């Protein structure tokens, strides 16, 4: 498999994630689309790592996955807190977290 397939799939995944972040209003869907964008970056890193025969890209992809897991945990905690307080769950209506 050549590197071009990895990059094409990665670019398509990133574009779908970016469109989802820009179009959707639900914070859960926005978080999922952000994860899709991060996974697209991971796929590109792993593709380049495979091409060069170096493990650095794979290690960096693991670090990105750990940071993404922390991001999702914090984001889901905020969304659950908003659901419990019966606040609007629309990204455009959420202007500030305090209050």
HELIX and SHEET records of a PDB file:
HELIX    1   1 UNK A    3  UNK A   23  1                                  21    
HELIX    2   2 UNK A   27  UNK A   52  1                                  26    
HELIX    3   3 UNK A   56  UNK A   84  1                                  29    
END                                                                             
